[in-house]
Amino acid sequence: MSGRLSGKRVLLTGGVANIGLAILESFVAEGATVSVIDIDETKGRALETRFGDKVRFFKTDISSEDEIKVAIEKSSGWMQGLDTLVLNAGIQLSGRVEEFSTDNWDKVFKINVRANFIFVRESLPHLRRAKKSSVVMMSSLAGKRGGTGLTCYSASKAAVIGLTTTLAIELAADGVRVNAVCPGWIDTPFNQPVIDFMGGRDKQESVVSTVIPLGRQATPNEVAPLFVYLASDESSYVTAQAINVDGGVYN
């Protein structure tokens, strides 16, 4: 690796598994110091053992505003500042609109949208001091193109795109860039709820082979490089974007 993130101090939410873990691995390989925010303490502590002094884990329930504030304080204290926020944590719940409960709707929005807003708001003093800072949010192709059973998830990820573009405009004068990544079908356990809704893996794979021009799902390692780019100074003129990683579905 070339050290593209050398010296960058990064707070990463949802970094213990799936795409988040691939992001973490790529960031450390490129020289970043990373504070990982997640609820899974067993996997989080294992990351500290694996990566040594480049990674610190802070167990956090991001549905709690107070816990988010503590996580930011501890992370920025450990790293002596903060250059980059990578807001990857999220949940997916599927179901037809007439069967989807209000409680589940609120749960999805609390994690996928509200937590991102709080992280940005509470991190702003640190990001402003960093002069050239970056926020990268995890949205989804579902935020641009919905589907049956994805009413709530799609709405939440569309909200992330709206949050991204608005914050990018508002914070540009402070030197804070804000972008979103919109993956399509990525082969991780995160997608299991929608796979179950579709009727199982075989039916999902049939849809994938039909609707994706590249004819396959991606791996997490095919998504992580875009996060590296958006966190690095190479993307210094890129902001307010929601960039697809979808094998050509949305064109």
Summary of the structure (lengths in Angstrom):
residues: 251
radius of gyration: 17.4
end to end distance: 31.7
largest distance: 50.7
contacts: 869
relative contact order: 0.15
helix: 53%
strand: 16%
